[in-house]
Amino acid sequence: MSSFKGFVWSFVFLLTAAIYSSIPTYLIFNYWAWLNTLRFDGEPIYTLLLFILFLWIVALIVTMIYIVAMIRAIVQRKNEDSGIPKGVYRFGMTSTVIIIGYMVVWFILFNKIAFFSMLPPPL
């Protein structure tokens, strides 16, 4: 892997880590109070809350994986043999392109930033 490719991949992984940490964190903090008001037969739906919390924790773990991949891409940028695993960079690049593409289309159509313009229904 050339030195330039290592820095490019580290930037892609930085974008992926930023996406997988900021969007779920923003949504969980904005929707948490609304999720607590959901009821089924008068009882709160704790299973949904736990599932959302689980997904947030998984997103933070994926963020940590991409932070490590970013550091690894910089440290091993001149070593072809021990490069980045294919699954890591393929998923990172694909998901980053899809999410950024979605955000660009959302901005063009609605003139708002996708995910960050979402607000929970009034309580």
Buried (B, 14 or more C-beta within 10 A) or exposed (E): BEEEBBEBBBEBBBBBBBBBBBBBBEBBEBBBEEBEEEEEEEEEBEEEBEEBEEEBEEBBEBBEBBBEBBEBBBEBBEEEEEBBEEEBBEBBBEBBEEBEEEBEEBEEEEEEEBBBEEEEEEE
